[in-house]
Amino acid sequence: MSVPAAPHDAPPGQPRKAALAAWIGSALEYYDFFIYGSAAALIFPKVFFDESDPADATLLSLATFGVAYAARPVGALFLGHFGDHLGRKKIMVFTLILMGLSTFLIGCLPTRAQVGGLAPVLLVLCRVLQGVSAAGEQASANSMTLEHAPPHRRGYFTSFTLNGTQAGQLLATLVFLPVAALPEDQLLSWGWRVPFWLSVAVAVAGYVIRRTLQETPAFAQQAAADGVAKLPLAVLLREHWADVLRVVAAALIASVSTIFTVWALAYATSDSVGLSRSSMLWVGALANLVALGAIPLWAVLSDRVGRRPVFLIGAVGSAVLMFLYLWAISTGSYPLVLLLGVLTFGVVYSAANGIWPSFYGEMFSTRVRLSGMAIGTQIGFAVAGFAVTFAAQIAGPDGDDWSSVALFASALCIPPIVAALTARETHKVPTELLGERPAQGAANRETVTA
C-alpha cells in the first residue's frame, strides 16, 4: 500500500489559514451553542416551563440543554461518514449553516404563555438541530487543522479549534451581560431573543470564511492513492475500536465545562446563595479570557513533552479544583468564586481542553479520523451534557447540596484519567503514520525511507 505524502507538503501559509478558519468558525459556532446554556440557566425556566414549581422548571430547562448532547452521537454517525467520504470542508460549511439557522429559530419561538405545551416541544426540536451541527463541527475543524499542520506543531495548530470554542463562549457571555441586566419584564419578553437573532450574522460571516478553505492534502492524497473508505464506520470499528472507546472515556472531561458553565451558574444565582446574574457571568467571561491564553501555551508544551502528561494535568487538576470552586460558591464570597473560577476553568481545565484535538485526532488514520473523533467525542459529550441534569437532581430538592455535585464532577474525571494513562504517546509520530499498527507503521516507515 502506498503511503501518502506528509501533510506539511501543503502550500506555504495553508496551516495558518486552516487554523484561523477553524478558530473563527468554532468561535461563531459555539457562540450559538453556549448562549443556549446561559438562557437555559437564567431565562427558559420562566419562559418555556411552568413557573408554579421553580425547581421542576429549572430541572426541565437544564434537561433541554442536555438534549443537544443526546443528538450529537446520531449526528456524528452521519457527519463523520460524509466527512471521511466527501472531505472536511463540506462538513465545516454545512454545520455552520445548520447551527446559525437553528439558533435564529430559537429566538423566534413562541413562549409557553402564548402556545402552551407546544413551546417547549419546539425548543427541544431546535436544540436537537444544534446538537447535530455541533457533532460535526469540532471533528471536521480538528481534522482540517491537524492534517494541514507541520508534524512537530500539530498540538499548537489544532488548539486553535478549542481556542475558538472558548472565544465563542466568551462572546456568548459578553452578549448576555447587558441582556441579563435588563428589567425583568423586558428580559423575559424580548431581551433574551436578541443573542439568538444575532446568529444570522454568525452564519453569514462563517460561511464567507470557510468556503475559501482548501481540502487538506492528507485527505486529497489518501483519496488519490488508496481511495476513500466506502463505509468509514466499518473500517473504524474494525481497526480502531479500542481508540474509539478511549476517546469516549476521555471526552467525559467535558463534564467539568458543562457543570461549571450551567449548573454552577444556576446554583450561584439561586436563593440559597444569592449572587447576581451579572457577577457570575463575569466569572465565566474572565475564565474564558484566561483560557484564550492558556490553551495555546498548554498545546505548545504538549508538542514538547507529549499529549498524555498535559492531558493528565488538566483531568486530575479539574477533579480537585471543582470541589474548591463549588465550595467557594457556597460561601457566597465573590472574590473567592472569581479566583477559583478563573483557576479551575481558565487555567487547569484548559490543559485537557486545549490538547484533546491533537490527542484524539492522532489516534486515528486519515481514512477514519473525522469519524473516529466525531463518534468518540460525541458519545462522551452526550454524557457530559446530561451531567448538568444529573447534577440538578443530586443537589437535592433545594438545589444546594454542592458537595455531592462536586463529588459527581470529580468522579467523571476518572475515566479520562484512565484513558490517558492507557493511550499511546503520539506527539512525535509522523503525520502519515498516525493510526497505524506498530508492525504496519514500521513497514510503512521503511517504504518512506526507501
N, C-alpha and C positions, 0 to 999 in steps of 0.2 A: 504494500500500500504506500502510495506516495505521501510525502509529508508537506503540507502547505508551508509557504514561506512565512517567516515570522511577521506578526502584525506591525512591528516597528519599521517595516519596509514601506509604510504608508508615506504619502507626500508630506513634506515638512509643514508643520502647523496643524495637521489634522488632529493629533491628540489633544491639543489645546482647544480646538474648535469643538470637538466632541465633548470634552469636559465642560466647556462653557454652555453648550446647548443642553447637556444633561442637568447642569446646575440651574439654569433659568427655567427649563421645563419642569423640573422637580419642584422648584420653589413655587411656580404658578399652580402646579397640580396639587401640591399639598397645602397651599393656601386654601383651596376649595375644601380639601378633606378635613382640615383642622378647624375651620370656622364652624363646622358642624359640631365638633366636640365642645367648643365654648358655648354654643347655643343649646346643646343637649343638657349641659350642666346648669345654665343660668336662665334660659328662656322657655324652651319647649315644654317643661312640666306645666307651665301656666298657660301655654297657647294651644297645645295639642292634646293634653290629657286632663283628667278630672281633678280640679283643684280642691275638691272637698276632702281629698286624702292626699296631702302633700308628699308623704313618704312613698306611697304607691306611685304617684305621678312621677316623682324623681326616678324611682326604680325602672318604670316603663320607658322613660325618656333615655336613661342610660342604656337600656336594652336595645333601643334603636341605634345607638352608637355602635353596639356590637354586631348589629345585623350586617353591616358592610363587611365586617371581617368574616362572617359566615359565608358571604357571597364570594369572597376573594379566592378560595380554593377552586370553586367552579370556574371563575373567570381565568384562573391560572391554567387550568387544563386546556381551554380553548386558545387563549392568547399565547401560552407557551408553545403550543403546537404550531400556530401560524408564525410565531416569531422565529422558530428554528427552521420552518419550512419556507417562509417568504422573505425573511430578513428582519433586522432590528428596527430599521427606520419606519416601516409601515406601521408597526405596532406603536411606536412612540407617538406618531401623529394621531392615530386612532384613539388612543387612551386619553390624550389631551382634549380632543373634541368631545368625547363622551363625558368626561368629568365636568367640563365647562357647561355643557347642556343640562346635565342632571342637577348641578348646583344652582344654576339660574332658576330652574323649575321649582326648587325648594323655596326660593324667595317669593314665588308666585302662588304658593299653596293657600287654599282657604283654611281657616282655623276651625277648631272644634266648635266654637260658638256659632260658626256660620254653617257648617255642613255635618256636624255631629261626628259619628264614628268613622266616616269616610276620610276625615282629615289625617288621622294617624296612619291609615292604610296607604294613602298617597305618599306620606312622608317616608314610610318604610320602602315603598317602591323606588323612590328617588335615591334613597340611601343604598339600596341594592345596586343600582346603576353606578353609584360612586365606588362601591366595593369592587365591581367588575373592572372598572377603569384602573383603580389602584393596583389590582392584581398584576397587570402587565406593565405598569409604569416603571417601577424601580428595576425589575428584572431586565427590561429592554434597555433602559438607560445605563444600568450597570454593565450589561454585556457590550453595549456600544463603547463605553469608555475603556473598559478592560481590554478589549480587542484592538483598540487604537493606541493604547498606552505603550511607552517603552517598557521592556520587560523588568527593568530594575526599579521602575517607579509606578508599578501598577497600583499599589496601595494609595499613593498620593492622588493619582488621576481619578480612580474610582471613588475616592472620598468626596469628590465634588457632587456626586448624586445625593449623598446624605447631607452634605453641607447645604445643598439647595433645599432639601426637605426641612431642615431646621430654619432656613431663611423663610420658607413658606409658613411655617408655624409661627415664627416671629411676626411676619406680616399680618397673619390672621389675628394674632393677639393685639397688635397695634391698631388694627382696624376696629376691633371690638372695644377698645378702651373708650373712645368717645361715645360709642353706641351704648355701652353699659352705664355711662354717666347721664344718659337722658332721663327725664322724668318717667316714672313707671308707666303712665298711660301711653306716652309716645313710644317708649321702648317696646311695649307689647303690641302696639297697633301697627306701626310701620318701621320703626327704627331697626329692629332685628333683621329686616328683609334686605337692607342696603348692602351688607357684606356679601350676601348671596347674589344679588344683582350684578355686583362688580365682576362676577366670573365671566361675563361676556368679554370684557377687556382681557381677562386672563386667557381665554381660549384663543382669541384673535392673535394676541402677542405670541403665545406659544406656538401657534401654527406657523406664523411667519418665520420664526427662528428654526423650527425643526424641519420644515420642508426643504431647507437648503442643505441638510446633512447628507454626506455620502455614506453608503453602506460600508461596513467595516471590511478591511482587507482580509481578515481571518475568515469571515463568513463567505465572502466572494471567492476566495481561493479554495476553501473547503468545498463549495458548490461546484467549482470548476474541476477540481482534482478528483473528488470521490463522490460528488453529488450530495444533495441534502437528504436527510432521512425522511422517508415517506411517512413513517409513524415514529416521530421522535420520542413519544411516551414509551413505546415498546422498547426502544434502544435504551432509554433512561432507566427503566425498571429492570432490564436485563443486566446492564453493565454498571449502573451507578446506584442501585437501590440502597446500599448502606450509607452512601453520602446524602441521599435524599432524606433518610431518617435522621442523619446527623444534623442537617440543616433545619429540619422540623424542630428538633430539640433545641438547637442554638437560637432559633428565631423566637423562642419564648422570652428572650431577654427584652423584647418589645413590651412586655407586661409592665416593666418599670416606667416606660413612657406613657402608656395609657392610664395607669393608676395615678401617676404624677400629674398628668395633664387634665384628667377628667374627674376621677373620684376625689382626689385631694382638693381640687378646686371647689367641688360641691360641699365637701366636709368643712373646709375653712370658712366658707361663706354661710354655713348653716347657723341656726340659732344657738347651737351648743358652743360654737367658737366665736362667731360674730365678726370676723374680719370682712372688710368691704370687698366688693367685686373688683373695683379698680385696683386696689392694692395687690390683690392676688394675681390679677392679670399682669401686673408689673413684675411679679416674681417670675412668671413664665417668660415674659419678654426679655428680662435681663439674663435669665438662664440660657435662653436660646441665643442671645447675643454673644455670651461667653462661648457657647458651643460652636459658633461660627469660626472662632479662632482655634478652639481646642481640637476639633475634628481633623483638620489638615496636619496639625502637629502630631497627633497620635498616628495618623496614616504614614507620615514620613518616618516615624520611629519604627512602624511595622515593616517598612521597606528595608530597615537596617537590622532589626533584631528578630523579625518574624511576626506572623499573624497571631499565633497562639498566645504568646505571653501578653500581648497588648489586649487581646480579647478577654483574657482571664482577669486582667486588672479591672476592666470595666464590669465584668459579671460579678466577681467577688466583692468589689468595692460597692456596687449598687445594692447588693444584698444587705450589706451592713448599713449603708447610709439611708436606705429607705426607712429603717427604724428611727433614725435620728430625725429625719425630715418630718415624718408624721408625728413624732413626739413634739417637735418644735411647734407644729400647728396646734396641737392640743394645749400648749401653754398659752396660746394667744399672743406670744411675743413676736411682733412683726419683724424686728431686726434679726432675730434668730431664724425665723422662717425664711427670710430673704437670703441670709448667709448659707444656710444648709440647702436651700433650694438651688442656688447657683452652683454650689459644690457638688451636689448629687447629680443634677441633670446636666448642668453646663460643662462640668469638668470630667467627673468619673464615668458617668454613663456614656459620654462621648467616646471613651476608649473602645468600647464594644461597638457602639453605633457607627463610628466613623470607619472602621476597618472591615465590617462584615461584607460590604460589597466585593472586596477583593478576596477575603477569606472564603466565602461561599462560592464565588464565581470560579475560583481556581481549583475547586474540587471536580469540575466537570470539563469535558472536552467541548470543542466548538460546536459539534453537531447537536448537542443537547444542553448547552449552557443556559440558554434562556428558559427552557422547560424546567431544568433542574432547580434553578434559583426561584422561578415563579412558583412552582408547586411546593417546594420545600418551605420557602418563606411564608407563603400564604396560608398553609395549614397551621404553622406555628403562630402567625399573626392572628388567625381566627381565634385561637385560644386566648391570645393577648387581648383581643378586642373585647371578649366577653369576661375577661378578668375584672373589668370595671363593674359589670353586673354582679359577679360573684362577690366582689369587694363590698358592694352596697348591701348584699344580704348578710355577709359576715359581720358587718359593722353593727348589726342588731337593729331593733325597731326604732331606736333613737338615732341611729347612724353615727354613733360616737365611739365605737369600740375600735379605736385606731390601732391598738397593739395587735389585734387579731388580723387586721388588714396588712399591717407591716410584716407579720409572720408569713402570711399568704404570699405577699410580694417577694419576700426573700426566698421562700420555697420554690417559686417559679424561676429563680436564678440558678437552681441546682442543675436541671437538665442542660442549660447552656454551658455550665462549667464542665460537666461530664463530656459533652460533645466536643468541646475544645481540647480537652485532655486526650481524647481518643483520635483526634484528626491528624492528618499528615501536615507537616510544615511545607508550604509550597512557595514561599516568597522568593526562592532562588531557582525555581523550576522554569525553564524556558517556556514562553507562551505557547509555542506549537506542541509542547509535550504535556501540557496541563490535562489532567483527567485520564492519562494513560496508566495502565497497569505497569508495575515495575519492570517486568520482562519485556512488555511491549514498548515501554519507554526506552529501555536500553537498546533494543533493536533499532528503533527509530533514530536514536542518538547516533548510532553507528552509520546509519544511512545518511544523516545530515552531515556528519564528519567526512564521509567518503565523497 
